[in-house]
């Protein structure tokens, strides 16, 4: 159960950090971008780059919560590697991405 609690704490902590700090930082950058007296004044490209970084963090956190949902569906037991590969293939098919397990496009 310690494994599961660690996963839960990691997912929740990552989400809290993102909401409490990273979104606040993005808001501050947006406000500085609108302020002609700000030095240095972030550019639109700076904001876009920061937002892209946030998107990657959001996707990473989403994957952590997806893993928790899978653990819950498996009665909070670790999935064996074969089950994970099957789940990844389903994910690839749903999202129309290239499957890393077979190298084939779905």
MODELLER restraints for C-alpha pairs under 7 A, 6 or more apart:
rsr = mdl.restraints
at = mdl.atoms
rsr.add(forms.Gaussian(group=physical.xy_distance, feature=features.Distance(at['CA:4:A'], at['CA:76:A']), mean=6.90, stdev=0.5))
rsr.add(forms.Gaussian(group=physical.xy_distance, feature=features.Distance(at['CA:11:A'], at['CA:61:A']), mean=6.20, stdev=0.5))
rsr.add(forms.Gaussian(group=physical.xy_distance, feature=features.Distance(at['CA:11:A'], at['CA:64:A']), mean=5.59, stdev=0.5))
rsr.add(forms.Gaussian(group=physical.xy_distance, feature=features.Distance(at['CA:11:A'], at['CA:65:A']), mean=6.26, stdev=0.5))
rsr.add(forms.Gaussian(group=physical.xy_distance, feature=features.Distance(at['CA:14:A'], at['CA:61:A']), mean=6.63, stdev=0.5))
rsr.add(forms.Gaussian(group=physical.xy_distance, feature=features.Distance(at['CA:15:A'], at['CA:61:A']), mean=6.47, stdev=0.5))
rsr.add(forms.Gaussian(group=physical.xy_distance, feature=features.Distance(at['CA:29:A'], at['CA:42:A']), mean=6.48, stdev=0.5))
rsr.add(forms.Gaussian(group=physical.xy_distance, feature=features.Distance(at['CA:32:A'], at['CA:38:A']), mean=5.72, stdev=0.5))
rsr.add(forms.Gaussian(group=physical.xy_distance, feature=features.Distance(at['CA:32:A'], at['CA:41:A']), mean=5.96, stdev=0.5))
rsr.add(forms.Gaussian(group=physical.xy_distance, feature=features.Distance(at['CA:32:A'], at['CA:42:A']), mean=6.56, stdev=0.5))
rsr.add(forms.Gaussian(group=physical.xy_distance, feature=features.Distance(at['CA:33:A'], at['CA:41:A']), mean=5.53, stdev=0.5))
rsr.add(forms.Gaussian(group=physical.xy_distance, feature=features.Distance(at['CA:33:A'], at['CA:42:A']), mean=5.09, stdev=0.5))
rsr.add(forms.Gaussian(group=physical.xy_distance, feature=features.Distance(at['CA:33:A'], at['CA:43:A']), mean=6.31, stdev=0.5))
rsr.add(forms.Gaussian(group=physical.xy_distance, feature=features.Distance(at['CA:71:A'], at['CA:77:A']), mean=5.95, stdev=0.5))
rsr.add(forms.Gaussian(group=physical.xy_distance, feature=features.Distance(at['CA:71:A'], at['CA:78:A']), mean=6.40, stdev=0.5))
rsr.add(forms.Gaussian(group=physical.xy_distance, feature=features.Distance(at['CA:85:A'], at['CA:101:A']), mean=6.78, stdev=0.5))
rsr.add(forms.Gaussian(group=physical.xy_distance, feature=features.Distance(at['CA:89:A'], at['CA:99:A']), mean=6.06, stdev=0.5))
rsr.add(forms.Gaussian(group=physical.xy_distance, feature=features.Distance(at['CA:92:A'], at['CA:98:A']), mean=6.35, stdev=0.5))
rsr.add(forms.Gaussian(group=physical.xy_distance, feature=features.Distance(at['CA:92:A'], at['CA:99:A']), mean=5.42, stdev=0.5))
rsr.add(forms.Gaussian(group=physical.xy_distance, feature=features.Distance(at['CA:92:A'], at['CA:106:A']), mean=6.67, stdev=0.5))
rsr.add(forms.Gaussian(group=physical.xy_distance, feature=features.Distance(at['CA:93:A'], at['CA:106:A']), mean=5.32, stdev=0.5))
rsr.add(forms.Gaussian(group=physical.xy_distance, feature=features.Distance(at['CA:96:A'], at['CA:106:A']), mean=5.57, stdev=0.5))
rsr.add(forms.Gaussian(group=physical.xy_distance, feature=features.Distance(at['CA:97:A'], at['CA:105:A']), mean=6.31, stdev=0.5))
rsr.add(forms.Gaussian(group=physical.xy_distance, feature=features.Distance(at['CA:97:A'], at['CA:106:A']), mean=6.19, stdev=0.5))
rsr.add(forms.Gaussian(group=physical.xy_distance, feature=features.Distance(at['CA:98:A'], at['CA:104:A']), mean=5.80, stdev=0.5))
rsr.add(forms.Gaussian(group=physical.xy_distance, feature=features.Distance(at['CA:98:A'], at['CA:105:A']), mean=4.20, stdev=0.5))
rsr.add(forms.Gaussian(group=physical.xy_distance, feature=features.Distance(at['CA:98:A'], at['CA:106:A']), mean=5.94, stdev=0.5))
rsr.add(forms.Gaussian(group=physical.xy_distance, feature=features.Distance(at['CA:99:A'], at['CA:105:A']), mean=6.01, stdev=0.5))
rsr.add(forms.Gaussian(group=physical.xy_distance, feature=features.Distance(at['CA:99:A'], at['CA:106:A']), mean=6.68, stdev=0.5))
